[in-house]
Amino acid sequence: MKRFPSLLFLALFAVACSDKLSQPCGFDIEVTTVTPSRAIIRIEPENKDVWYTFTFTSEDDIYWQYKDEIHADGSLERYQQIYDAHAEFEHVSAASFTDMFCYRGSMTYKAKNLSAGMRHRILVFQVDPKTRLRVGDIHKIELETPAIEASDISFDIRFEGTTVKITPSREGERYFWDYERTDLIESNYSFSNQVFLYNLLDMYWEYGFLDSMVSSGSITWNFATQDRDMIEGKQYSLSAVGTDKNGEFTTELTTVDFIYRKNGIEVLP
């Protein structure tokens, strides 16, 4: 009997905490960085313990035309369907709904592959962990990505033996080039050289060493002596693209496919 007051206190404390998580909470939303294809957004809830989620849309998206409430509640409904399907497939879900689709405390969200010169919107809203329904108001912020300053730079890509030489049409203008096995691009980058280069540039930009990875004049590269991972008889794709200071594409890609052979590169038509 001496333990009863303690158990009662814990039960009342749990109920109080649960009720607190269901009380509407405010959010501070700040856009810290915007480039033509990226946005970094900081989300700070007033109550660090509440669960919340968010959805991101752009004006070329069908959801842009929806009311905020329809968009937010529709997103929660889709999350619930995904969670239920996952639980049914796994028979039992090790992760809770909030673990899979919601957040707690401050967070920084990075949106990428955005359309340049367009408006974008993020909706942030609190979620009741018991009912999995929206709590309180929807908090939103809009941003506009700047347009890309296009360049007319072009690239002459020539092979001799196991060496490639890339010559831009203008010296001094920034560009980026790289290559990868074609089968890996197809399996890991949605069959897209553009996605492959974009992801590399995005990583270099995020970690602060973009400038050391771009070129501004003619370069030569010997696959046989400078890349020990080249595989005889494998097909590779090499691409070059103009880029700005943020790693955004300023031109279309110039791509050449080739077969690596130790006695000389075989360029594919």
N, C-alpha and C positions, 0 to 999 in steps of 0.2 A: 504493500500500500504506500510505502514511502516514495516509490518511484512514480506514482500516478501523476503528481503535479508536474514533474519533468516531462513526462510523455504528453500531457495535455498542453504544456507550453510549446513543445515541438510541433504538435499538430496545429495549434493556432498560428504559430510562426510560419509554417508551410502554407497555410491558407492565406495569410497576409501577404507572403511573397508572391503567391500565385495571383492574388488580386492586383498586386502592384504591377505585374507583367501585363495585365489586361487594361491598365490605365493608359490613355493616350499620351504619347511622348512626342516632343518636338525634335526636329533635326536641323543641323547646320550643314548645308551642302555648298561646297566651294569647288569651282573649276580652277585647277592650278596650272594646267598646261593645255594648249591647243595647237595642233599643227593641221595641215590639210587632211590627214587621214587618221589622226589620233586625238584623244582627249583623256586627261587624267583628272579624276574627280575624287575629292575627299568627302566622306560622309561621317558626321559626328552626331550620334544620338544624345539627347539630354540625359537620358537614363541609360547607363552602360549595360544594364541587365536585360533590357527588352530585346525581343527578337524582331528582326525586320528583313525585308528584301527589297529589291528594286527591279525595274525594267527599263530598257533603253530603246529608243526608237528614233528614226530619222524621217524627214519629210517626204522621202521617196518610198516610205514603208506604208502599207495599208493601215497599220495601227495608228499612224499619225492623225487620221481623220476621226478616230474614236474619242469619246469623252474619257477623261482621265480615270473615272470610276470604272467604266467598262473595260478599259485597258488593264488596269491594276487587278480588278477582280477576275478578269479573264485569265490573266497570267497565273494567279493563285489556283484557279480551277485546272489549268493545264499542268501545273506542278503536282497537284493532287492526283491527277490521272496518271502521270508518270510514276509517282510514288506508289500508287496502288498497283500498277502493272508490275513494277519492280518487286514489290512485296509478294505478289502472287507468283511471279516467276521464281523468286528465291524461296518461296514458302514462308519465310520469315525474314524481315529486314533487320539487319544489325544496326543500321543508322535510323535515327528518327527523322521525321519530316523536316523539322527545323535544322537538324544537322546537315541535311542534303540541300536545302533550298534557302535557308535564312542565315542571318549574320547577327553578331553581337558586338557591341563596342564600336570603336572607330575603325574605318577601313578606307583603303584607297583603291578605286576601280579604274582600270585602264581600258578604255574602248579603243579599238583599232580597226583598220580596214574601213574607215568611214569615207563617205563621199565628200570630196572637196567642194567648197563654196556652197554649203548646204546647212540648214538648221537641224539641230538634234536636240533631243529632250530625254532627261532621266527622271523617272518617277520613283520616289522612295516612300515606303509605307510600312507601318508596324503590323506584325502578325501575332495573333493570339496563339500560343503554342498548343492549347487544348482544342480549340475549335478550328484552327488553321484558317481563320477568316481575318480579314483586314480590320485593324483597330484604328479609329480616329481618322484624321485628315490625310490626304495625299500631299506630300511635299515634292516640289519639282523645281527644276532649273533648266533653262534652255541655253544653248551655245550655238555658235556658227563657226564652222571650219572655214579658214581662208581658202581662196582659190590658189591653184598651183600656177607658178610662173613657168610656162612651158619653154622648152629649149628646142632649137632645130639642129642640135649637134647629132652627128651620125658617126658610125664606127666601121672601120675597115679591119676585118679579122682574117689573118692569113696564117697558114701553117707551113712549116718547112721541117722535115724530119719529125722530131718529137717536140718541136718548139712552136709556140703560137706567138704572134705579134699583133697587138691591138693598137690601132692608131685612130685617135679621135679626129674629127674634122676641124676642131679648133683646140689649140693648145691652151692649157690654163683653166679649162672648164671642168668642173667636178663630174666624175662618173664612177660607177662601180661595176665590177665584173666578178664572176665566179663560175664554177662548173660543178657538176655532180653526175653520178651515174644516172642514166635516164630511167632505169627501172626504179631507183630509189625516189626520184622526183615523182614518178607516177604513183607510187604506193604511199609516200609520206606527204606529198604536197598537192594532192588532188590533180595530178597530171599537168601541173602548171609551173612553168619556169618563173612566172611572175610572182606566185606565192612563195616559191623558194627564195628568190632574191629579196622580196619584201620582208620575210621573216628574219633573214640575216641582217638586213639594214636596221630593222626595228630593234633587234637584240643589241647591235652595236650602238645605236642611238641611246637606248635605255641605260646601258652600262658605261656610256661616256667615252668610248674609243672609236666613234664613227670616223673622225678625221684621219685616223691612222690606217683606215681600211679602204678609203676611196683613192682614186687616181686622178691625175690632171694632165697627163701627157702620155706619150707612147710607152707601152710596156712590152716586155718579152718574158715568156715563161716556158721553161723546159720541163715537161711532164716527167721525163725519165729521171732527171736528177733532182727535181724540186718537190716531187710528190712520190713517196715510196709506196703509197697505197694504190697506185694505178694498177688495173688488172688487164692483162693481155686479152684482147678480143672483146672487151666490154664496150658497150655504147655509152657515150657521155654527151651531155648538153652543156654548152658554154654560152652564157648570155652577158651582154653589156647594156647598161642603161644610164642615162644622165640622172644626176641626183642633186638635191639642194643641201643646205646646211643641216637640215633635220632628217636627211635620209629619205626624202620624198622623191618619187620618180618625176623627172621632168621631160622624159621622152618615152617613146615606145621601146620595148626590148628588141635588141638585135641578137638573134640566137643562131648558133651553128651546132649541128649534131655531128659527132664523129666517133669512129671506132679507134680505140687506142691499140697501137701495135709498136713494139719496141724498135722495129726497123722503119717506122714512119707512120704518121697519123693518116687514117683514111677518112676523108671528109664525105659525109653523106649528102645526097642531093636534097 
